[in-house]
């Protein structure tokens, strides 16, 4: 069987499949991933692909298809949920429109287009199942847009998803880049605790907002120490939200700030947290009325994959064969499903079609890119498992 020719024969089916996935409104919050999962189930049954369903919460469906048996296992992981449509669309965001060789609709790039490409590749590999000496795992997961607690984290923590290799098609870059490094993600919540009083008598209360301001004045000058990384930019800090007070005439008794820190593989989250605790303690020593609480909301370790491992070599080789261009190795500041997979010692990388239109109005993806993506996935499966 000529894999590339076979994928081309499925082009119309791929467009129809993507259109059905876009029509399944899985905007998160709410998610309702079961709507897209129902589309995938029908596809799996049509192509005799064995699958299992997992839900941590009703309607928040994770669907995993299996082609082949044994090891090694290659996971291809796409998410079923999308961000809300928002404003500014020229067409109905939940009714796919095909124009100029592109499919328009919410999720076209993030992540239902790659999902459709993955499913077509899965159907082609099903026809070649007897040639496989391992397993292709088609993971269609929930809740990626809201932290993956109901999706990837649930599957990995309960042992429902395991493998040796993984491809996460969620970085766009038009098949020209492979994500082999990601900064760590550390979300902190700092709460300043005070005492309420009438706004005309602030001396009778403890103003939690003013005490938070004292801490933030120190924190804004915090410089993290880290070794320069060849693929990642310097570590960053963002004060994302600050909330405190009920009304101008009430002394606020509580103020909360949420902080986003992206750190490098040479850093430890524990050391950063200790630095923040020292800053809070310094304010408390200077002002005996100040009191703080620090909570770690999320900590996902940095990812660093050997750029010369078999998975990366296969992707680069087959990108060159299919598209005639070379795939560059990159690192990213953001977070993908690569992180939780890598945390389970799975060699995971990001690689996908799309050109930077995720979360935008008039989101769209190239049909030819999706076809090339499906071909590359098939060839990588045959390299690793054939």
Secondary structure as GFF3:
##gff-version 3
##sequence-region A 1 386
A	DSSP	alpha_helix	3	9	.	.	.	ID=ss1
A	DSSP	alpha_helix	11	23	.	.	.	ID=ss2
A	DSSP	alpha_helix	34	46	.	.	.	ID=ss3
A	DSSP	beta_strand	50	55	.	.	.	ID=ss4
A	DSSP	beta_strand	61	68	.	.	.	ID=ss5
A	DSSP	beta_strand	73	79	.	.	.	ID=ss6
A	DSSP	beta_strand	97	99	.	.	.	ID=ss7
A	DSSP	beta_strand	102	104	.	.	.	ID=ss8
A	DSSP	alpha_helix	112	127	.	.	.	ID=ss9
A	DSSP	three_ten_helix	129	131	.	.	.	ID=ss10
A	DSSP	beta_strand	135	141	.	.	.	ID=ss11
A	DSSP	three_ten_helix	144	146	.	.	.	ID=ss12
A	DSSP	alpha_helix	152	157	.	.	.	ID=ss13
A	DSSP	beta_strand	165	168	.	.	.	ID=ss14
A	DSSP	three_ten_helix	173	175	.	.	.	ID=ss15
A	DSSP	beta_strand	177	182	.	.	.	ID=ss16
A	DSSP	beta_strand	184	193	.	.	.	ID=ss17
A	DSSP	beta_strand	197	198	.	.	.	ID=ss18
A	DSSP	three_ten_helix	199	204	.	.	.	ID=ss19
A	DSSP	alpha_helix	208	219	.	.	.	ID=ss20
A	DSSP	beta_strand	236	244	.	.	.	ID=ss21
A	DSSP	beta_strand	250	251	.	.	.	ID=ss22
A	DSSP	beta_strand	254	263	.	.	.	ID=ss23
A	DSSP	alpha_helix	269	286	.	.	.	ID=ss24
A	DSSP	beta_strand	292	300	.	.	.	ID=ss25
A	DSSP	beta_strand	303	304	.	.	.	ID=ss26
A	DSSP	alpha_helix	310	323	.	.	.	ID=ss27
A	DSSP	beta_strand	328	332	.	.	.	ID=ss28
A	DSSP	alpha_helix	338	343	.	.	.	ID=ss29
A	DSSP	beta_strand	347	350	.	.	.	ID=ss30
A	DSSP	beta_strand	364	366	.	.	.	ID=ss31
A	DSSP	alpha_helix	367	385	.	.	.	ID=ss32
###
